[in-house]
Amino acid sequence: MADIPTKHVSYWIDSTPETGYPELPGDLSVDVAVVGAGIVGLTTALLLKRAGRSVAVIDSRKIVGQVTGRTTAKLTSLHGLIYSYLIKTFGEDGARAYAESNQAAIEIVDTIRTQLGSDCDFERQSAFTVTESEEQVPALEAEMEAAAKLGLPVDFVTETTLPFPIAGAVRFDHQARFHPRKYLLSVAQAVSGDGCAVFENTRVLDIEEGTPCRVLTDKGKVEARDVVIATNIPILDKGGFFAKVFPRQHVVVGIRVAPEQVPDGMFLSVGEPKYSVRVHPTDKGPLLIVSGQGYRTGHADTAQKSRELRWFVQNRFQVTSIEYEWINQDYDAADRVPYIGHLTPGSKHLYTATGFNAWGLTNGTVAATIISDEIIGNHNRWAELYRATRVNLKASGGKLLKENVHVGEMWLRDKLASGHRKTVETVAPGEGEIIDLHGKKTAVYRNEEGRIHAVSAVCTHLGCIVHWNKADKSWDCPCHGSRFDAEGKVISGPTRKELEPVSL
């Protein structure tokens, strides 16, 4: 069996054609500008277009190429052990709103893909939260009781189709799996045309709220009555979301296993070991999509995390090949409920959605319905739970304090750190290192051909020192999750600026 993945790319991206939407051709005026073309941005745009609004979707790179294009692609309201927690912190009404909205999101996706005739491999599946530890069983039973109280399609089982024993599992029926990129490419096609447009390779530099709002890009400006910032974390620091949501990454692999070991369903573990497993049909047979333990962005040896995940799959399955490996990043909300709605208490026309806690496909669809309803003027019964400007210290105070103290310590430690004794000459091909160069911390990458790329190691968001991601070959900020490619170009925010070039 091959131990090394054949492709370091998301299966969803590799199995779909590259898009070719144009850059913004110059100044433009529309009803709504949507910044970011993942599930939030494209679904919001479609709903608004159907309501008669003219919409421009703007993406800094290719559409559906980042978080939504790197997910494990589960459409489920089963989000680990969350409902007993939500009842305690948001009350039964708040927990019911979360349950109803995420369950409804599955049906919304099903309806849209049917209307569009999208061949996105949509299939109903049961979802399971499982444990291999008897100690975790009481927590699962409590979660089952909470979910049942909220009207979710829940049951408790002690056996699954996983090829290894479990101690117990919470099962939700009538959930779904699909191919997120196939689905959203159909959505993008439906958005484009009739006064609406999708633009790629157009970086937003700033957004000014006014009458109208102005979206300033490197290709021109877009004027719009309303602006939706759908960039996973807002690229504007207004609202302080960089201090309310926290970046987390997972390594994901796509593997082939012996036919008798292909499980039926979607699985997420609690306790140790941490894993997510689901199967996707392909022309070559079933592909298992497996992710491992999450870790704070910039705080782990990603190559080691990759090795740990490969060890896990090889010890739980009869693996015949590891075909794909990729990394995804999402943001966790301090109180475990996404922030959806107006960017700040004073904003009237700026909207955002962030903090999906790795459940962005349903929560992102919920965000699209809430934001589009707000812009259209419709009442949305779920909006209050998710309100982006809320303050819930009971649920989030401890987490906010802990995480932001940690960020401050990280910023100070990296600023004061010395002893980067490596030199440009010692950087191996295909690797990156932080080096003290001309008295400044410099991020140095040598490509496979031996060419050196040197940029400032100071993140252009709030000045933290970036760390090298060996698995993805990127520079990642450990403070707020900004990511840059090996040459210092922005992959994802909250930053909007590239790392500054450094002369050797």
C-alpha positions as CSV (number, residue, x, y, z in Angstrom):
1,M,0.0,0.0,0.0
2,A,1.2,3.5,-0.9
3,D,1.8,5.4,2.3
4,I,2.2,8.8,0.6
5,P,-0.8,10.5,-1.0
6,T,-0.7,10.8,-4.7
7,K,-2.3,14.3,-4.8
8,H,-1.9,17.1,-2.3
9,V,-5.2,18.7,-3.4
10,S,-8.8,18.5,-2.3
11,Y,-10.8,15.8,-4.1
12,W,-13.6,18.2,-4.7
13,I,-11.3,20.6,-6.6
14,D,-9.5,17.8,-8.4
15,S,-12.7,16.2,-9.6
16,T,-14.2,19.3,-11.1
17,P,-13.2,21.6,-14.0
18,E,-11.3,24.8,-13.3
19,T,-13.5,27.9,-13.6
20,G,-13.0,30.8,-15.9
21,Y,-15.0,33.7,-14.7
22,P,-13.6,37.1,-15.6
23,E,-11.9,39.7,-13.5
24,L,-13.9,42.8,-12.6
25,P,-13.7,44.8,-15.8
26,G,-13.8,48.2,-14.1
27,D,-16.3,50.2,-12.1
28,L,-19.8,48.7,-11.6
29,S,-23.0,49.5,-9.8
30,V,-25.4,46.8,-8.5
31,D,-27.9,46.4,-5.7
32,V,-25.8,44.0,-3.7
33,A,-22.0,43.2,-3.7
34,V,-21.0,39.9,-2.3
35,V,-17.4,39.4,-1.3
36,G,-16.3,35.8,-1.3
37,A,-17.6,32.9,-3.4
38,G,-18.0,29.9,-1.1
39,I,-21.3,28.5,0.1
40,V,-22.3,31.6,1.9
41,G,-21.6,34.1,-0.9
42,L,-23.0,32.1,-3.8
43,T,-26.1,30.9,-2.0
44,T,-26.8,34.5,-0.8
45,A,-26.3,35.8,-4.3
46,L,-28.7,33.2,-5.8
47,L,-31.5,33.9,-3.2
48,L,-31.1,37.7,-3.9
49,K,-31.1,37.3,-7.6
50,R,-34.3,35.3,-7.3
51,A,-35.8,38.1,-5.3
52,G,-35.1,40.6,-8.1
53,R,-31.8,42.1,-6.9
54,S,-28.8,42.7,-9.2
55,V,-25.8,41.1,-7.6
56,A,-22.0,41.0,-8.2
57,V,-20.0,38.2,-6.5
58,I,-16.3,39.0,-6.1
59,D,-13.6,36.5,-5.2
60,S,-9.9,37.2,-4.8
61,R,-8.9,33.8,-6.3
62,K,-11.0,31.1,-8.0
63,I,-14.5,30.5,-6.8
64,V,-15.2,27.6,-4.4
65,G,-11.4,27.1,-4.0
66,Q,-10.9,27.6,-0.3
67,V,-12.9,26.5,2.8
68,T,-16.0,25.2,0.9
69,G,-13.8,23.4,-1.6
70,R,-11.8,21.7,1.1
71,T,-14.6,20.4,3.4
72,T,-15.5,16.9,4.3
73,A,-18.9,17.7,2.7
74,K,-21.4,16.6,5.3
75,L,-24.9,18.1,5.2
76,T,-26.1,17.4,8.7
77,S,-27.6,19.0,11.8
78,L,-25.6,16.5,13.9
79,H,-22.7,18.7,15.1
80,G,-21.0,16.6,17.8
81,L,-22.2,17.1,21.4
82,I,-23.8,20.5,20.9
83,Y,-27.5,20.4,21.8
84,S,-27.2,19.7,25.5
85,Y,-24.7,22.6,25.6
86,L,-27.0,24.9,23.7
87,I,-30.0,24.2,25.9
88,K,-27.8,25.2,29.0
89,T,-26.4,28.4,27.4
90,F,-29.0,29.6,25.0
91,G,-32.1,28.0,26.5
92,E,-34.4,25.6,24.8
93,D,-35.7,28.1,22.3
94,G,-32.2,29.0,21.2
95,A,-31.2,25.4,20.9
96,R,-34.4,24.7,18.9
97,A,-33.6,27.5,16.5
98,Y,-30.2,26.1,15.9
99,A,-31.6,22.6,15.4
100,E,-34.4,23.7,13.1
101,S,-32.2,26.0,11.0
102,N,-29.5,23.5,10.4
103,Q,-32.0,20.7,9.6
104,A,-33.8,23.1,7.2
105,A,-30.5,23.9,5.5
106,I,-30.3,20.3,4.3
107,E,-33.7,20.7,2.6
108,I,-32.7,24.0,1.1
109,V,-29.7,22.5,-0.6
110,D,-31.8,19.6,-1.8
111,T,-34.4,22.0,-3.2
112,I,-31.8,24.2,-4.9
113,R,-29.9,21.4,-6.5
114,T,-33.2,19.9,-7.8
115,Q,-34.3,23.2,-9.2
116,L,-30.9,23.7,-10.9
117,G,-30.6,20.1,-12.1
118,S,-27.2,19.9,-10.4
119,D,-25.6,16.5,-10.6
120,C,-23.8,16.9,-7.3
121,D,-23.9,13.3,-6.0
122,F,-26.5,14.3,-3.4
123,E,-27.6,11.3,-1.3
124,R,-29.5,10.8,1.9
125,Q,-27.4,9.3,4.7
126,S,-27.6,8.7,8.4
127,A,-25.0,10.7,10.5
128,F,-23.4,9.3,13.6
129,T,-21.6,10.8,16.6
130,V,-19.6,7.8,17.9
131,T,-17.3,6.9,20.7
132,E,-15.0,3.9,21.3
133,S,-14.9,4.7,25.0
134,E,-17.5,3.5,27.5
135,E,-16.7,6.7,29.5
136,Q,-18.2,8.9,26.8
137,V,-21.5,6.9,26.5
138,P,-23.3,9.0,29.2
139,A,-22.5,12.2,27.3
140,L,-23.9,10.7,24.1
141,E,-27.0,9.5,25.9
142,A,-27.5,13.1,27.3
143,E,-27.1,14.5,23.8
144,M,-29.7,12.0,22.4
145,E,-32.2,13.2,25.0
146,A,-31.5,16.9,24.2
147,A,-31.8,16.3,20.5
148,A,-35.1,14.4,21.0
149,K,-36.5,17.2,23.1
150,L,-35.8,19.6,20.1
151,G,-37.6,17.4,17.6
152,L,-34.5,16.1,15.7
153,P,-34.5,12.7,14.0
154,V,-32.4,11.0,16.7
155,D,-31.7,7.5,18.0
156,F,-29.0,5.8,20.1
157,V,-27.2,2.7,18.7
158,T,-24.4,0.5,19.8
159,E,-23.4,-0.9,16.4
160,T,-22.6,0.8,13.1
161,T,-21.1,-0.3,9.7
162,L,-17.7,1.0,10.7
163,P,-15.2,-1.9,10.4
164,F,-14.3,-1.6,14.1
165,P,-16.3,-1.7,17.3
166,I,-17.8,1.3,19.1
167,A,-19.2,1.7,22.6
168,G,-22.2,3.8,21.4
169,A,-23.4,6.3,18.9
170,V,-26.0,9.0,18.4
171,R,-27.7,8.6,15.0
172,F,-29.5,11.3,13.0
173,D,-31.5,9.9,10.0
174,H,-32.4,11.8,6.8
175,Q,-29.1,13.7,6.7
176,A,-27.1,14.0,3.4
177,R,-23.8,13.9,1.7
178,F,-23.0,15.7,-1.6
179,H,-20.2,17.1,-3.8
180,P,-20.0,20.8,-2.6
181,R,-18.1,22.1,-5.6
182,K,-20.3,20.5,-8.2
183,Y,-23.3,22.0,-6.4
184,L,-21.8,25.5,-6.1
185,L,-20.6,25.6,-9.7
186,S,-24.2,25.1,-10.7
187,V,-25.2,27.8,-8.3
188,A,-22.6,30.2,-9.7
189,Q,-23.8,29.5,-13.2
190,A,-27.3,30.3,-12.2
191,V,-26.2,33.6,-10.5
192,S,-24.2,34.8,-13.6
193,G,-26.3,36.7,-16.2
194,D,-29.4,38.8,-16.4
195,G,-27.8,41.8,-14.6
196,C,-25.8,39.7,-12.1
197,A,-22.2,38.6,-12.4
198,V,-19.4,36.5,-10.8
199,F,-15.9,37.8,-10.9
200,E,-12.7,36.0,-10.0
201,N,-9.1,37.1,-9.4
202,T,-10.3,40.4,-8.0
203,R,-9.0,41.4,-4.6
204,V,-11.1,43.6,-2.4
205,L,-8.8,46.3,-0.8
206,D,-11.4,48.1,1.3
207,I,-15.2,48.5,1.8
208,E,-16.8,51.9,2.7
209,E,-20.3,51.9,4.1
210,G,-22.4,54.8,2.8
211,T,-25.2,55.6,0.4
212,P,-24.3,53.7,-1.7
213,C,-21.6,51.5,-0.2
214,R,-18.3,51.3,-2.1
215,V,-16.2,48.1,-2.6
216,L,-12.7,49.1,-3.6
217,T,-10.8,46.4,-5.5
218,D,-7.5,46.1,-7.4
219,K,-9.6,46.1,-10.6
220,G,-12.0,48.9,-10.0
221,K,-14.8,49.8,-7.6
222,V,-18.3,48.4,-7.1
223,E,-21.1,50.6,-5.7
224,A,-24.0,48.8,-4.0
225,R,-26.8,49.5,-1.6
226,D,-25.8,46.4,0.5
227,V,-22.5,44.5,0.9
228,V,-22.2,40.9,2.1
229,I,-18.7,40.0,3.5
230,A,-18.6,36.2,3.0
231,T,-14.9,35.5,3.4
232,N,-15.0,32.9,6.2
233,I,-13.7,35.6,8.6
234,P,-14.5,39.3,7.7
235,I,-11.7,41.1,5.9
236,L,-12.7,44.2,7.8
237,D,-11.6,44.5,11.4
238,K,-14.8,46.5,12.3
239,G,-16.8,44.3,14.6
240,G,-13.7,42.8,16.1
241,F,-14.4,39.3,14.8
242,F,-10.7,38.4,14.8
243,A,-11.0,38.4,18.6
244,K,-14.3,36.5,18.7
245,V,-13.6,33.6,16.4
246,F,-10.5,31.4,16.4
247,P,-8.8,29.5,13.5
248,R,-8.6,25.8,13.4
249,Q,-7.2,23.4,10.8
250,H,-7.7,19.7,10.0
251,V,-5.8,17.4,7.8
252,V,-8.0,15.4,5.4
253,V,-7.2,12.3,3.3
254,G,-9.1,10.5,0.6
255,I,-8.4,6.8,0.8
256,R,-9.5,3.5,-0.9
257,V,-10.2,0.5,1.3
258,A,-11.2,-3.1,0.9
259,P,-14.8,-3.3,-0.4
260,E,-16.1,-5.1,2.7
261,Q,-14.8,-2.2,4.9
262,V,-16.7,0.6,3.2
263,P,-19.1,2.0,5.9
264,D,-22.6,3.2,5.2
265,G,-23.2,6.6,6.8
266,M,-21.2,9.7,8.0
267,F,-19.3,9.5,11.3
268,L,-17.7,11.9,13.8
269,S,-16.0,10.7,17.0
270,V,-16.0,12.2,20.5
271,G,-13.2,11.4,22.9
272,E,-10.0,9.9,21.6
273,P,-9.1,9.2,18.8
274,K,-10.7,12.2,17.0
275,Y,-11.8,11.5,13.5
276,S,-14.5,12.2,10.8
277,V,-15.3,9.5,8.2
278,R,-17.6,9.5,5.3
279,V,-17.7,7.8,1.9
280,H,-18.1,9.4,-1.5
281,P,-18.9,7.6,-4.8
282,T,-16.4,8.0,-7.6
283,D,-15.8,6.5,-11.1
284,K,-13.1,4.4,-9.5
285,G,-15.3,3.2,-6.6
286,P,-15.9,4.4,-3.1
287,L,-13.5,7.0,-1.7
288,L,-13.4,7.5,2.1
289,I,-12.9,11.1,3.2
290,V,-11.3,11.0,6.6
291,S,-10.2,14.0,8.7
292,G,-8.3,13.9,12.0
293,Q,-7.8,15.9,15.2
294,G,-8.2,19.6,14.8
295,Y,-5.4,22.0,15.8
296,R,-5.0,25.7,16.2
297,T,-3.6,27.3,13.0
298,G,0.1,27.9,13.1
299,H,0.5,25.9,16.3
300,A,1.3,22.4,15.0
301,D,3.7,20.5,12.9
302,T,1.4,19.8,10.0
303,A,3.6,17.1,8.6
304,Q,3.3,15.3,11.9
305,K,-0.5,15.7,11.9
306,S,-0.5,14.2,8.4
307,R,1.5,11.2,9.7
308,E,-0.8,10.8,12.7
309,L,-3.9,10.7,10.4
310,R,-2.2,8.1,8.1
311,W,-1.4,6.0,11.1
312,F,-5.0,6.1,12.2
313,V,-6.5,5.1,8.9
314,Q,-4.0,2.3,8.4
315,N,-4.9,0.9,11.9
316,R,-8.6,1.1,11.5
317,F,-9.1,0.1,7.8
318,Q,-7.5,-2.2,5.2
319,V,-6.2,0.7,3.2
320,T,-5.3,0.0,-0.4
321,S,-4.2,3.5,-1.4
322,I,-4.1,7.0,0.0
323,E,-5.0,9.1,-3.0
324,Y,-5.6,12.6,-1.7
325,E,-4.5,14.8,1.2
326,W,-5.3,18.4,1.9
327,I,-5.8,20.9,4.8
328,N,-8.9,22.8,5.6
329,Q,-9.3,25.8,7.9
330,D,-12.4,27.1,9.6
331,Y,-13.1,29.5,12.5
332,D,-14.7,28.5,15.9
333,A,-17.1,30.9,17.5
334,A,-16.4,31.6,21.2
335,D,-19.9,30.5,22.1
336,R,-20.2,27.7,19.4
337,V,-22.9,29.6,17.5
338,P,-22.0,31.4,14.2
339,Y,-22.1,35.1,14.0
340,I,-24.5,36.1,11.2
341,G,-26.0,39.5,10.3
342,H,-24.9,43.1,10.5
343,L,-21.1,43.7,10.7
344,T,-21.4,46.2,13.6
345,P,-24.3,47.6,15.8
346,G,-24.1,50.7,13.7
347,S,-24.0,49.0,10.3
348,K,-27.1,49.3,8.2
349,H,-25.9,47.8,4.9
350,L,-22.8,45.7,5.8
351,Y,-23.4,42.0,6.5
352,T,-21.2,39.1,7.4
353,A,-21.1,35.4,8.6
354,T,-18.3,33.7,10.4
355,G,-17.5,31.2,13.2
356,F,-19.0,28.1,11.6
357,N,-17.2,25.6,13.9
358,A,-16.4,23.3,11.0
359,W,-20.1,23.0,10.1
360,G,-20.1,25.5,7.3
361,L,-22.2,23.7,4.7
362,T,-25.4,23.8,6.8
363,N,-24.5,26.9,8.9
364,G,-23.4,28.7,5.7
365,T,-26.7,27.9,4.1
366,V,-28.5,29.2,7.2
367,A,-26.4,32.4,6.9
368,A,-27.5,32.9,3.3
369,T,-31.2,32.7,4.2
370,I,-30.8,35.1,7.2
371,I,-28.8,37.7,5.3
372,S,-30.9,37.6,2.1
373,D,-34.1,37.9,4.2
374,E,-32.6,40.9,6.0
375,I,-31.7,42.6,2.7
376,I,-35.1,41.8,1.1
377,G,-37.0,42.9,4.2
378,N,-38.4,39.5,5.2
379,H,-38.6,38.3,8.8
380,N,-36.3,35.4,9.7
381,R,-37.2,33.5,12.9
382,W,-33.6,32.3,13.3
383,A,-31.9,35.6,13.0
384,E,-31.9,36.6,16.6
385,L,-30.0,33.5,17.8
386,Y,-27.2,34.1,15.2
387,R,-27.1,37.9,15.5
388,A,-23.5,38.9,14.7
389,T,-23.4,41.8,17.2
390,R,-24.6,39.7,20.2
391,V,-22.8,39.6,23.5
392,N,-23.3,36.4,25.5
393,L,-20.6,36.4,28.3
394,K,-22.2,33.4,30.0
395,A,-21.5,31.3,26.9
396,S,-18.3,32.9,25.6
397,G,-16.6,35.0,28.3
398,G,-14.1,32.3,29.5
399,K,-13.2,31.3,25.9
400,L,-12.8,34.9,24.8
401,L,-10.4,35.6,27.7
402,K,-8.4,32.4,27.3
403,E,-8.0,32.7,23.5
404,N,-7.1,36.4,23.4
405,V,-4.6,36.1,26.2
406,H,-3.0,33.2,24.3
407,V,-2.9,35.4,21.1
408,G,-1.2,38.2,23.1
409,E,1.4,35.7,24.5
410,M,2.0,34.3,21.1
411,W,2.5,37.8,19.6
412,L,5.0,38.8,22.3
413,R,6.9,35.4,22.3
414,D,7.4,35.5,18.5
415,K,8.4,39.1,18.5
416,L,11.0,38.6,21.2
417,A,12.3,35.2,20.0
418,S,15.8,35.1,18.7
419,G,18.2,32.5,17.6
420,H,16.9,31.8,14.2
421,R,20.3,30.5,13.2
422,K,19.4,28.9,9.9
423,T,20.7,30.7,6.8
424,V,19.2,31.1,3.4
425,E,21.7,28.5,2.2
426,T,20.4,25.8,4.6
427,V,16.8,26.1,3.5
428,A,16.0,22.8,1.7
429,P,14.1,22.7,-1.7
430,G,10.4,22.8,-1.1
431,E,10.7,24.0,2.4
432,G,10.4,27.3,4.3
433,E,12.1,28.7,7.3
434,I,12.0,31.9,9.5
435,I,15.5,33.5,9.3
436,D,17.0,36.6,10.9
437,L,18.0,38.5,7.9
438,H,19.3,42.1,8.0
439,G,18.0,42.2,11.6
440,K,14.5,41.3,10.6
441,K,12.5,38.1,10.8
442,T,12.2,36.9,7.2
443,A,10.1,34.1,5.8
444,V,12.3,32.3,3.3
445,Y,11.1,29.6,0.9
446,R,13.1,27.7,-1.6
447,N,11.1,26.1,-4.4
448,E,11.8,22.7,-5.9
449,E,14.0,24.3,-8.6
450,G,16.1,26.1,-6.0
451,R,14.8,29.6,-6.4
452,I,14.5,31.6,-3.2
453,H,11.5,33.7,-2.2
454,A,12.0,36.0,0.8
455,V,9.3,38.0,2.4
456,S,8.7,39.7,5.7
457,A,7.6,37.2,8.4
458,V,5.4,39.9,9.9
459,C,1.7,39.2,9.2
460,T,0.1,42.2,7.5
461,H,-3.0,41.9,9.7
462,L,-1.9,42.8,13.2
463,G,1.8,42.0,13.1
464,C,2.2,38.5,14.4
465,I,5.0,36.3,13.1
466,V,3.9,33.7,10.5
467,H,4.8,30.0,10.8
468,W,5.6,27.6,8.0
469,N,3.0,25.0,7.1
470,K,4.9,22.0,5.8
471,A,1.9,20.1,4.5
472,D,0.3,22.9,2.6
473,K,3.5,24.9,1.8
474,S,2.0,28.1,3.1
475,W,2.8,30.8,5.7
476,D,0.1,30.7,8.4
477,C,-0.5,33.3,11.1
478,P,-0.9,31.7,14.5
479,C,-2.8,34.6,15.9
480,H,-5.8,35.2,13.7
481,G,-5.4,32.6,10.9
482,S,-4.3,34.8,7.9
483,R,-2.7,32.5,5.3
484,F,-0.2,33.3,2.6
485,D,1.2,31.1,-0.2
486,A,5.0,30.3,-0.2
487,E,5.7,33.5,-2.1
488,G,3.7,35.7,0.4
489,K,0.5,36.2,-1.6
490,V,-2.7,36.2,0.4
491,I,-4.7,32.9,0.4
492,S,-7.3,33.9,3.0
493,G,-8.0,36.7,5.5
494,P,-8.5,38.5,7.8
495,T,-5.6,40.2,6.1
496,R,-6.0,41.9,2.7
497,K,-2.3,42.6,2.1
498,E,0.6,40.4,0.8
499,L,3.7,39.8,2.9
500,E,6.3,42.4,2.0
501,P,9.2,41.3,-0.3
502,V,12.6,41.3,1.2
503,S,15.8,41.8,-0.8
504,L,18.5,39.2,-0.2
